[in-house]
Amino acid sequence: MNARFIRFGEVEIDGKRYQEDVVIEQGTIREREKQGSRRHKARYGHTPLSTEESIPWSCTRLLVGTGANGRLPITEDVHSEARRRGVEIVAVPTDEACRLLNEASLETTNAVLHLTC
């Protein structure tokens, strides 16, 4: 997979540009459905990544691109669920997550990429 962070609010994956957060699961790309996490926005000051949305758990390593400035919050329930499932969470700014994704095996690594903040 060839992923690169273009700029605040935009990423390119395998030649296609996305302007919404994306989830990559076993090489398949879909838009992040974050409605379930929105109820936590007031507490975190931003819609966090929570288990109330569809997280791609079918992996041993989950890359979380935390945005241009690394500000995407991740709720404790995500960390707890990852430990329960034996999934390592690697949370880094989205430009670094893209670099790591380019080197990763899509059989063992999935990703959630936040494109702003």
C-alpha positions in Angstrom: 0.0 0.0 0.0 1.2 3.5 -0.8 -0.1 6.1 1.6 1.0 9.6 2.1 -0.3 12.6 4.0 -0.8 15.4 1.5 -1.8 18.2 3.9 -4.3 19.0 6.7 -7.5 17.3 5.7 -6.1 15.2 2.8 -4.4 11.8 2.3 -3.6 9.9 -0.8 -3.7 6.1 -0.8 -2.7 4.1 -3.8 -3.2 7.2 -6.0 -6.7 8.1 -4.7 -7.2 11.1 -2.6 -9.4 11.2 0.5 -10.7 14.2 2.4 -12.5 12.3 5.2 -11.1 10.1 7.9 -10.5 6.5 6.6 -10.2 3.0 8.0 -8.0 0.4 6.3 -8.8 -3.2 7.1 -6.8 -5.9 5.4 -6.1 -3.6 2.5 -9.7 -2.4 2.0 -10.3 1.3 2.5 -13.6 2.7 3.8 -14.7 6.0 5.4 -14.5 6.2 9.1 -18.0 6.1 10.6 -17.6 8.1 13.8 -21.2 8.8 14.7 -21.0 6.5 17.7 -18.1 8.4 19.1 -19.6 11.9 18.7 -21.3 11.7 22.1 -17.9 12.0 23.7 -16.9 15.2 21.9 -17.7 17.5 24.8 -15.6 15.5 27.2 -12.5 15.4 24.9 -13.0 18.6 23.0 -12.9 16.6 19.8 -14.7 13.4 18.5 -12.4 10.7 19.9 -11.8 7.2 18.6 -14.0 5.0 20.8 -15.3 1.4 20.7 -18.7 2.9 19.8 -17.6 2.9 16.2 -16.4 0.1 13.9 -12.7 -0.4 14.7 -10.8 -2.8 12.4 -9.8 -5.4 15.1 -8.8 -8.1 12.6 -5.1 -7.5 13.1 -2.2 -7.7 15.5 -1.2 -4.1 15.0 -3.6 -1.1 14.7 -2.1 2.1 13.4 -4.0 5.2 14.5 -3.1 8.3 12.6 -3.9 11.0 15.2 -4.1 13.8 12.7 -1.9 16.5 11.3 -1.0 17.7 14.8 -1.5 14.4 16.6 -4.6 15.6 18.5 -7.1 12.8 18.0 -8.1 11.4 21.4 -8.3 7.7 21.9 -10.7 6.6 24.7 -9.5 4.2 27.4 -12.1 1.6 26.2 -10.2 1.3 22.9 -7.0 0.6 24.7 -8.7 -1.9 27.0 -10.3 -3.7 24.1 -7.0 -3.8 22.2 -5.3 -5.4 25.2 -8.1 -8.0 25.5 -7.7 -8.9 21.8 -3.9 -8.9 21.8 -3.8 -5.9 19.4 -0.9 -3.4 19.6 -2.0 0.2 19.1 0.5 2.5 17.5 -0.9 6.0 17.8 1.2 8.6 15.9 0.5 11.7 13.8 -1.1 10.8 10.5 2.0 11.6 8.3 4.0 9.1 10.4 1.2 6.5 10.3 1.2 6.7 6.5 5.0 6.0 6.5 4.5 3.0 8.8 1.6 1.7 6.8 3.7 1.7 3.6 6.2 -0.6 5.3 3.5 -2.8 7.0 2.1 -6.2 6.1 -1.6 -5.7 5.4 -2.2 -9.2 6.7 -1.3 -8.1 10.3 -1.8 -4.3 10.3 -4.9 -2.2 10.0 -5.3 1.5 10.3 -7.6 4.4 11.3 -6.4 7.7 9.8 -7.6 11.0 11.1 -7.0 13.8 8.6 -7.4 17.0 10.5 -6.2 18.4 13.8 
